[in-house]
């Protein structure tokens, strides 16, 4: 157990940290001064632990901190995740979306762009070390929803012929949905799936094998072969070295084939690099889609 004494100043506040509390803070990237600020300035409410043990819960900024009844011994703490508001949709919106999805799946050649997302959901994605997000998995899904799907929609640069596919990677690969129109409906599925409807299905677990996921992505993209009006983006998101292949070689092979391949190594604990990379790819997709559409129109006018 570690102890720190406190008085009037923030650094004078007495906090006795149990081993459990210290380890949880390290895992969740919460500093000692964050807890001192929670006790000194936060909102305090009574709570009860196992066996009816009286405890206090302090809430300040995005920190939740639980102590014993004396407010001197730390029990546990966690960072509140960023909440992504669900975009409201009407029954009419859903009907249009479902009909468009049916057309795209039966006639893939109608697609004007196709984003294929492969998201690592191996056990390490449960780790709580990304600022402003509960887990690495939440950070990835939140960034996709806001900086890729949401960005495309907000720019009013999409049509019902622009599609997205989501594949999750564990020991094997699971197609969550395929060739859905790029509307608020798939955005809602992506940003809320770890918390609500797909909470159990998308829970990170086991290992992360690249090959099954890449093979499934290749099968999905093969349906776009020969479609010269379709801009393609394959986005592969993982938090570590694969169990069956090196990552850097993927980007090199992509560039060698004449496409744009990029490997970015985001620091754990900081989601800004991930956000910047995905935003950049979103912009490149928009530019490619515009260029391909223009070329198709020129070819059709000849």
Secondary structure, DSSP 4 states (H G I P E B T S, - for coil): -EEE--SSSGGG--EEE-HHHHHHHHHTT--HHHHHHHHHHSEEEEEE-GGG-EEEEEEETTEEEEEETTS-EEEEEEEPPPP-PPPP--HHHHHHHHHHHHHHHH-GGG-SEEEEEEEE-SGGGG---STTSSSHHHHHHHHIIIIIIHHHHHTT---TTEEEEEEEESSSEEEEEEEEESSHHHHHHHHHTTTSTTTTTT---S---HHHHHHHHHHHHHTTTT-TT-EEEEEEE-SS--SSS-SHHHHHHHHHTTS------PPTT--HHHHHHHHHHHHHHHHHHHHHHHHHHHHHH-
